[in-house]
Amino acid sequence: MSIIHIEEPELLRKFRLETPNATWKQLKANSDVNNALKVNAINKTGGLCIYCEHKLIAKTDYQIEHFYPKKGNDNSYFGDGIPNRAIEWQNLYPGCLGGTAQASHFSKNQDKDHRTGANKKNKGKLTCGQKKGEIEPDGVLIPPILLNNRKPIFSFNDADGSIFLNEKECVSQNISQELATTHIIRLNLDSERLKQVRLAFASSLRKQFHIALTNDPDNIAELIEDWLGLNEDARYKFSFISLIASKYN
């Protein structure tokens, strides 16, 4: 998931400078700052989850994810040149709810199947930030700024929706294959829930591709670029942008 450079919201910057020791709870209590954060952070990934790349839905399947943990509502350690990561713009990313969204918020069965159902009894469905918890990510997760969705280090299996390493890209981008494997496992990116939604998405893409190949083969490259591009709202038109790139780019 490539990170798009987005300027820190002015309200957050002002809040951070005026209250450098603020906790995450204090930030969320300030509705203006919290709203500015949510409205702007989602643009860092073009509207996709920082981990699984599922399209985010404001107010129903979207949360702010701390890559470095905030330690509950308190601050993670800071000092000696380490910023207060609970409110640091560079540490705040858009994420999905990891399968814990409420089924009552959705009218489509597909959304209910792919976004809900993860809980204490169905821990196997938990993914992304819900699965990550508050672990220290160094040596466990790949920093978001190192990932490039035009040259994804993960490839996708059309047969079952699973993901596996693109070893060539790992070497090319100097990303440890051991770290990349741990990244998948720790975030549960190969959960059955995510495999099924990727499988359905890949099937839909293949149908569109074959129709285009039959009817307008000269414009296939333009079609792929459109799939990979941002719309007028600076959001990706599709989920799983790395899947598209790995298959068609």
C-alpha positions in Angstrom: 0.0 0.0 0.0 1.8 3.1 -1.2 1.5 6.1 1.1 0.3 9.3 -0.5 1.9 12.5 0.9 -0.8 14.5 2.7 -0.1 17.6 4.7 -0.8 17.4 8.4 -4.2 19.0 9.1 -3.8 22.4 10.6 -6.1 21.7 13.5 -4.0 18.6 14.4 -0.8 20.5 14.1 -2.0 23.3 16.3 -3.4 20.7 18.9 -0.1 18.8 18.8 2.1 21.9 19.3 -0.1 23.4 22.1 -0.5 20.1 23.9 2.5 18.0 23.1 1.9 15.5 25.9 -1.8 14.9 24.9 -3.1 11.4 25.0 -5.1 9.7 22.3 -8.2 10.0 24.5 -7.7 13.8 24.8 -7.4 14.1 21.0 -10.6 12.1 20.4 -12.4 14.3 23.0 -11.7 17.3 20.8 -14.3 16.7 18.1 -12.9 19.3 15.6 -9.4 17.9 15.7 -10.6 14.3 15.6 -12.8 15.0 12.6 -10.0 16.8 10.8 -7.8 13.8 11.4 -10.3 11.3 10.1 -11.2 13.4 7.0 -7.5 13.8 6.0 -5.9 10.5 7.1 -8.0 8.4 4.8 -6.4 10.2 1.9 -3.0 8.9 2.8 -4.0 5.6 1.1 -6.5 6.8 -1.4 -9.3 5.5 0.8 -8.0 1.9 1.4 -7.0 0.1 4.6 -3.3 0.6 5.3 -3.0 -3.2 5.8 -5.4 -5.2 3.8 -6.3 -2.6 1.1 -10.1 -3.2 1.5 -12.0 0.0 0.6 -12.9 2.0 3.7 -16.4 3.2 4.5 -16.6 6.3 6.7 -18.4 5.8 10.0 -19.0 2.1 9.4 -15.7 0.4 8.5 -12.9 3.0 9.2 -10.7 3.8 12.2 -7.4 5.5 12.8 -4.6 3.0 13.1 -1.4 3.7 15.1 1.5 1.9 13.4 3.6 2.4 16.6 1.2 1.6 19.5 -0.4 4.3 21.6 -0.7 2.1 24.6 -4.4 2.2 25.1 -5.6 5.7 25.8 -2.3 6.7 27.2 0.8 7.6 25.3 3.4 5.3 23.9 6.9 6.1 25.2 8.3 9.4 23.9 11.2 11.5 24.7 14.9 11.6 23.8 13.9 12.6 20.2 11.0 10.2 20.0 7.8 12.0 19.2 4.5 11.5 21.1 3.3 8.8 18.8 -0.2 8.8 20.1 -0.9 12.1 18.2 2.0 12.1 15.6 0.7 12.6 12.1 3.3 10.3 10.6 2.1 7.5 12.9 -1.6 7.8 12.1 -3.0 5.8 9.2 -6.5 4.8 7.9 -7.5 1.2 8.7 -10.5 -1.0 8.5 -12.2 -2.4 11.6 -10.6 -5.8 10.9 -13.8 -7.7 10.5 -15.5 -6.2 13.6 -17.9 -3.8 11.8 -21.5 -4.1 12.8 -23.7 -6.1 10.5 -26.6 -3.8 11.1 -24.7 -1.0 9.3 -24.8 -2.8 6.0 -27.6 -3.6 3.5 -25.5 -5.8 1.2 -24.8 -9.4 2.1 -21.4 -9.1 0.6 -20.4 -6.4 3.0 -21.8 -8.4 5.9 -19.8 -11.4 4.9 -16.6 -9.5 4.2 -16.6 -6.8 6.9 -18.3 -8.4 10.0 -18.4 -11.5 12.1 -15.0 -11.2 13.8 -15.1 -11.3 17.5 -13.9 -13.3 20.5 -15.6 -16.4 19.2 -14.3 -15.9 15.7 -10.8 -14.8 16.3 -9.7 -16.3 13.0 -11.6 -13.6 11.2 -9.8 -10.8 13.0 -7.3 -8.9 10.7 -5.3 -5.7 10.4 -5.3 -3.4 13.4 -7.6 -5.7 15.4 -5.3 -8.6 15.0 -2.1 -6.5 15.4 -3.1 -5.1 18.8 -0.4 -3.0 20.5 2.7 -4.9 19.5 5.9 -3.0 18.8 6.1 -3.3 15.0 9.8 -3.1 14.5 11.0 -6.5 13.1 7.5 -7.8 12.9 5.6 -5.5 10.4 6.8 -3.7 7.3 6.7 0.1 7.8 4.0 1.4 5.5 6.3 3.9 3.9 8.4 1.0 2.4 5.5 -0.5 0.5 4.9 0.3 -3.2 1.5 -0.9 -4.7 2.8 -0.4 -8.2 5.5 -3.0 -7.4 3.8 -5.2 -4.8 5.9 -7.6 -2.8 2.8 -9.8 -2.4 1.3 -11.8 -5.2 -2.3 -13.2 -5.3 -3.5 -16.7 -6.0 -6.5 -16.7 -8.3 -7.6 -20.1 -7.2 -8.3 -19.3 -3.5 -7.6 -15.6 -2.9 -4.6 -16.2 -0.8 -1.4 -14.1 -1.0 2.2 -15.2 -1.2 5.6 -13.4 -1.5 6.9 -12.1 -4.7 10.5 -13.0 -3.8 12.0 -11.0 -6.7 10.4 -7.8 -5.5 11.4 -8.5 -1.9 15.0 -8.7 -3.0 14.7 -5.7 -5.3 13.2 -3.6 -2.6 15.5 -4.9 0.1 12.7 -6.2 2.2 13.4 -9.3 4.3 11.3 -12.3 3.2 11.1 -13.4 6.8 9.7 -10.0 7.8 7.2 -10.0 4.9 6.0 -13.5 6.0 5.7 -12.3 9.6 3.7 -9.3 8.3 1.2 -11.6 6.7 0.8 -13.8 9.7 0.7 -11.1 12.3 -2.0 -9.1 10.5 -3.8 -12.3 9.5 -3.9 -11.1 5.9 -4.7 -14.7 4.7 -7.8 -15.1 6.8 -10.7 -16.9 5.1 -12.7 -13.7 5.3 -10.1 -11.7 3.3 -9.4 -14.6 0.9 -13.0 -14.8 0.0 -13.4 -11.0 -0.7 -10.1 -11.0 -2.8 -11.3 -14.1 -4.7 -14.6 -12.4 -5.6 -12.8 -9.2 -6.5 -10.3 -11.0 -8.7 -13.1 -12.8 -10.5 -14.9 -9.6 -11.3 -11.7 -8.1 -12.7 -11.1 -11.0 -14.9 -14.6 -10.7 -16.4 -14.0 -7.0 -17.1 -10.6 -7.7 -18.5 -11.8 -10.4 -20.9 -14.7 -8.2 -22.1 -12.3 -5.3 -22.8 -9.8 -7.7 -24.5 -12.6 -8.9 -26.8 -14.2 -5.5 -27.5 -11.4 -3.0 -27.3 -8.0 -4.7 -27.2 -6.1 -1.5 -28.2 -7.1 0.2 -25.0 -6.2 -2.5 -22.5 -3.3 -0.5 -21.2 -5.6 2.5 -20.7 -8.1 0.4 -18.8 -5.4 -1.0 -16.4 -4.1 2.5 -15.7 -7.7 3.6 -15.0 -8.1 0.7 -12.5 -4.9 1.8 -10.8 -5.6 5.5 -10.8 -7.4 7.9 -8.4 -10.7 9.4 -9.0 -11.6 13.1 -8.7 -11.8 12.8 -4.9 -8.3 11.4 -4.8 -9.6 7.9 -3.9 -8.9 4.6 -5.6 -11.9 3.3 -7.5 -11.2 -0.3 -6.4 -10.0 -2.1 -3.3 -6.9 -4.3 -3.4 -4.8 -2.0 -5.6 -1.8 -4.3 -5.2 -3.7 -7.2 -6.5 -4.5 -5.3 -9.6 -0.9 -4.3 -10.1 0.4 -7.8 -9.5 -1.9 -9.2 -12.1 -2.3 -6.6 -14.7 0.3 -3.8 -14.4 
